Amino acid sequence: MKQLFAIILCLCVPLAMCGCQDAKTRAAEGAIIGTVLGAGAGYVIGKQSGHGAEGAGIGAAVGALGGAAVGSQINKPGTQQSQATTNQMTIQQIVDMTRQGVNEAVIIDRIRLSGSKFNLTSADIDYLKQQGVGEAVIQAMQVK
């Protein structure tokens, strides 16, 4: 009976962890895989000393932690938007590039490649014009 309880517990814990479908990493999947593999290995090792259920429980716990740790380092497909957000250009960067004499086409290209989104107010537009930013660059910044 103890063995059955330990096995059921080992299978229920990782299933409960699967509820995070919006997670950006594969920590839950890693925990599940680690739990199953750890429980199996723990059972085999524990069985040799007459403590298969306890070995499975310990193996499942260690496997879940290890799998979650490894899975948390792996991004899920489709979460690259977060990377684009970190490449977001600022208004000040646009001004600095203009002051450095960078060609407008290059600035526009950088805006598009970085996926930068600007929510420009009329004050922002006035500031950009005062700093010498060209109309084509300002229009590129306003593209949604």
C-alpha positions as CSV (number, residue, x, y, z in Angstrom):
1,M,0.0,0.0,0.0
2,K,2.9,2.4,0.8
3,Q,4.4,1.8,-2.6
4,L,1.1,2.5,-4.4
5,F,0.7,5.7,-2.4
6,A,4.2,6.8,-3.2
7,I,3.8,6.1,-6.9
8,I,0.5,8.0,-7.0
9,L,2.0,10.9,-5.2
10,C,5.0,11.0,-7.5
11,L,2.7,11.2,-10.5
12,C,0.3,13.8,-9.1
13,V,2.8,16.4,-8.0
14,P,4.2,17.0,-11.5
15,L,0.7,17.0,-13.0
16,A,-0.3,19.8,-10.6
17,M,2.7,21.8,-11.8
18,C,1.5,21.7,-15.4
19,G,-1.1,24.4,-14.8
20,C,1.3,27.1,-15.9
21,Q,0.7,27.2,-19.6
22,D,1.6,30.8,-19.9
23,A,5.1,30.3,-18.5
24,K,7.9,31.4,-20.7
25,T,10.2,28.6,-19.8
26,R,10.0,24.8,-19.7
27,A,10.3,24.4,-16.0
28,A,7.1,22.5,-15.6
29,E,8.0,20.1,-18.4
30,G,11.4,19.6,-16.9
31,A,10.0,18.9,-13.5
32,I,7.7,16.2,-14.9
33,I,10.4,14.5,-16.8
34,G,12.8,14.8,-13.8
35,T,10.1,13.4,-11.5
36,V,9.4,10.3,-13.7
37,L,13.1,9.6,-14.3
38,G,14.0,10.2,-10.7
39,A,11.2,8.0,-9.4
40,G,12.3,5.2,-11.7
41,A,15.9,5.5,-10.8
42,G,15.1,5.9,-7.1
43,Y,12.9,2.8,-7.1
44,V,15.6,0.7,-8.7
45,I,18.2,1.9,-6.3
46,G,15.9,1.7,-3.3
47,K,14.7,-1.8,-4.3
48,Q,18.2,-3.2,-3.9
49,S,18.2,-2.2,-0.2
50,G,14.5,-3.2,0.3
51,H,13.2,0.4,0.3
52,G,11.8,0.8,-3.2
53,A,8.9,3.1,-2.3
54,E,11.1,5.4,-0.3
55,G,13.7,5.4,-3.0
56,A,11.1,6.3,-5.6
57,G,9.8,9.2,-3.4
58,I,13.3,10.6,-2.8
59,G,14.2,10.1,-6.5
60,A,11.0,11.8,-7.6
61,A,11.7,14.8,-5.4
62,V,15.3,15.2,-6.5
63,G,14.3,14.6,-10.1
64,A,11.6,17.2,-10.0
65,L,13.9,19.9,-8.6
66,G,16.6,19.1,-11.0
67,G,14.3,18.9,-14.0
68,A,12.7,22.2,-13.0
69,A,16.1,23.9,-12.7
70,V,17.1,22.7,-16.1
71,G,13.8,23.4,-17.7
72,S,13.8,27.0,-16.4
73,Q,16.8,27.7,-18.5
74,I,15.0,26.7,-21.7
75,N,12.6,29.2,-23.4
76,K,9.4,28.0,-25.0
77,P,9.0,28.7,-28.7
78,G,7.1,31.9,-29.4
79,T,8.4,33.7,-26.4
80,Q,10.9,35.7,-28.4
81,Q,8.8,38.8,-28.0
82,S,10.4,39.3,-24.6
83,Q,13.8,39.4,-26.4
84,A,12.5,42.0,-28.8
85,T,11.2,44.1,-25.8
86,T,14.8,44.1,-24.4
87,N,16.0,45.5,-27.8
88,Q,13.5,48.4,-27.6
89,M,15.1,51.6,-28.7
90,T,14.6,54.8,-26.8
91,I,13.8,58.3,-28.1
92,Q,17.2,59.3,-26.7
93,Q,19.0,56.7,-28.7
94,I,17.3,58.0,-31.9
95,V,18.4,61.5,-30.9
96,D,22.0,60.4,-30.2
97,M,22.2,58.6,-33.6
98,T,21.0,61.7,-35.3
99,R,23.6,63.8,-33.5
100,Q,26.3,61.4,-34.5
101,G,25.4,61.9,-38.2
102,V,24.0,58.4,-38.7
103,N,22.1,58.2,-42.0
104,E,18.3,58.3,-41.7
105,A,17.9,55.1,-43.6
106,V,20.2,53.3,-41.1
107,I,18.2,54.7,-38.2
108,I,14.9,53.6,-39.7
109,D,16.4,50.2,-40.4
110,R,17.5,49.9,-36.7
111,I,14.0,50.8,-35.6
112,R,12.4,48.1,-37.8
113,L,15.0,45.4,-37.0
114,S,14.7,46.0,-33.2
115,G,10.9,45.8,-33.3
116,S,10.8,49.0,-31.4
117,K,7.4,50.5,-30.8
118,F,7.0,54.2,-29.9
119,N,3.9,55.9,-28.5
120,L,4.9,59.4,-29.4
121,T,3.1,62.4,-27.9
122,S,3.1,65.8,-29.6
123,A,5.7,66.9,-27.1
124,D,7.9,63.9,-28.1
125,I,7.5,64.9,-31.8
126,D,8.4,68.5,-31.1
127,Y,11.5,67.4,-29.1
128,L,12.6,65.1,-31.9
129,K,12.3,67.9,-34.4
130,Q,14.2,70.3,-32.2
131,Q,17.0,67.7,-31.9
132,G,17.2,67.5,-35.7
133,V,15.6,64.1,-36.2
134,G,14.2,63.9,-39.7
135,E,10.5,63.5,-40.7
136,A,11.1,60.1,-42.2
137,V,12.6,58.8,-38.9
138,I,9.7,60.2,-36.9
139,Q,7.2,58.6,-39.3
140,A,9.0,55.3,-38.9
141,M,8.8,55.6,-35.2
142,Q,5.0,56.1,-35.4
143,V,4.4,52.9,-37.4
144,K,2.5,50.5,-35.2
